[in-house]
Amino acid sequence: MFKDDGKMVAGLKLLMGGMSLTMICIVIATCMKSDMFHLSPIVLNEPWFSTTLVDFYFNITILSAWVIYRENSWLRSIAWIVGFICLGSIATTFYVFLQLLCLKSGQGLEAVLLRKDKN
């Protein structure tokens, strides 16, 4: 599909690693300013708050199905799913980043999307 999968993979590694690190920094900065366990009733009653939660968990369901399909180990799948739920896009981008790092020379992006070899 792409003329140079190597450049695409390198770009995606940079993107996923950068997104993961950016989210870590944003979460740390936000934690220093705000307590996420004591949300204002104004926030809790905002319709976008519940919509965002439903959207998040729908995305988690899709990602979880992919990870269960892709991974060879139930334990590893469950660990990643817990990470997705607890850490959101930090875990998601880190998972994709690690999968890109594991690509062998000559493998294309389809190796990231498809089920891992059982060997």
Secondary structure as the mmCIF struct_conf table of DSSP 4:
data_model
#
loop_
_struct_conf.conf_type_id
_struct_conf.id
_struct_conf.beg_label_comp_id
_struct_conf.beg_label_asym_id
_struct_conf.beg_label_seq_id
_struct_conf.end_label_comp_id
_struct_conf.end_label_asym_id
_struct_conf.end_label_seq_id
BEND BEND1 LYS A 3 LYS A 3
HELX_RH_AL_P HELX_RH_AL_P1 ASP A 5 LYS A 33
TURN_TY1_P TURN_TY1_P1 MET A 36 PHE A 37
BEND BEND2 HIS A 38 HIS A 38
HELX_RH_AL_P HELX_RH_AL_P2 PRO A 41 LEU A 44
TURN_TY1_P TURN_TY1_P2 ASN A 45 ASN A 45
HELX_RH_AL_P HELX_RH_AL_P3 PRO A 47 ARG A 70
BEND BEND3 ASN A 72 ASN A 72
HELX_RH_AL_P HELX_RH_AL_P4 TRP A 74 LEU A 87
TURN_TY1_P TURN_TY1_P3 GLY A 88 GLY A 88
HELX_RH_AL_P HELX_RH_AL_P5 SER A 89 LEU A 101
TURN_TY1_P TURN_TY1_P4 CYS A 102 CYS A 102
HELX_LH_PP_P HELX_LH_PP_P1 LEU A 103 LYS A 104
TURN_TY1_P TURN_TY1_P5 SER A 105 GLY A 106
TURN_TY1_P TURN_TY1_P6 LEU A 109 LEU A 109
HELX_RH_AL_P HELX_RH_AL_P6 GLU A 110 LEU A 113
BEND BEND4 LEU A 114 LEU A 114
HELX_LH_PP_P HELX_LH_PP_P2 ARG A 115 ASP A 117
#
